[in-house]
Amino acid sequence: NGKTFTLNNGVKIPAVGFGTFASEGSKGETYNAVTTALRTGYRHLDCAWFYQNEDEVGDAIRDFLKENTSVKREDLFVTTKVWNHLHRYDDVLWSVNDSLKRLQLDYVDLFLVHWPIAAEKDGQEKPKIGPDGKYVILKDLTENPEETWRAMEKLQADGKAKAIGVSNWTIPKLEQLAKIAKVQPAVNQIEIHPFLPNDELVKYCFDHNILPQAYSPLGSQNQVPTTGERVSENKTLNDIAEKGGNTLAQVLIAWGIRRGYVVLPKSSNPKRIESNFNSIELTDEDFEAVNSVAKDRHFRFVNMKDTFGYDVWPEETAKNLSA
Ligand code: A2P
């Protein structure tokens, strides 16, 4: 899949990116997965300082480029993100440098603020955990991310990142950022799949030249606790896939791309890594059928509220819509 989108600063971004979050996290798993992905043809890797596996991603990139001299660093699109306890100006700069060292790169293509939450640190390497077992939120910096964003702009100006953006930001937070920012965010990376189509937020992003990126595009294999439903078991979706001789993942990836945003599937299984990249196009009828599954759904599978002790989505919680 060679399709690309263009960011608000003119930088091209491949429509399908490979997610490197390894839930098992066993040594070598990320290296093998990224190596398979690069050999398959993925040129876009989605990383994060928090995933604690940037060293393995870096080793895989280094070895792949050594073996494939026709592919250059410039042909790759590498994203990474700053974690919550590193939102102070100097810490943001420290974070990008630490990621670059681990990734063995001298710039990333995209650098994101991972969550709209600033938390206290316990040394550089980890967030401070309070007596309640949750992050210790820095209220002022969370409510006003200006200091954080100035650092993001600085590292872009210094060439450490070609583009800067955010992840898990809501419309009110994006509205606030728009007022603070000298450089507007290029991207908002959020959870999107047919059980969480996130229509309003996606529209806001498009209207403001922010490209959405979908994480957990396959629905994370998780169940809706109230109903036990899984995206992967939805009959309509599986029928569409079967009828076309495709996998459900291919249908879900195609749906996202057709909706106009980047999709970030992740897998540690070589066959699935390959088939996910082997993308298809949906017929109008199938596209509408997926839309009808998504209609009126709003179910979040990734909600860090209990870990952070902070509600990133108060608006939907007030409507009692989230997990
Ligand atoms: P695996 O690594 O065994 O392939 P999401 O991106 O929505 O969070 O989903 C990630 C999960 O989906 C992973 O557990 C991954 O497991 C699984 N997965 C990835 N690709 C496919 C696929 N083509 N078919 C089924 N499951 C997949």
Residues whose N, C-alpha, C, O or C-beta is under 5 A from the ligand:
A	BS01	A2P	S216 P217 L218 G219 S220 Q221 T247 A249 L264 P265 K266 S267 S268 N269 R272
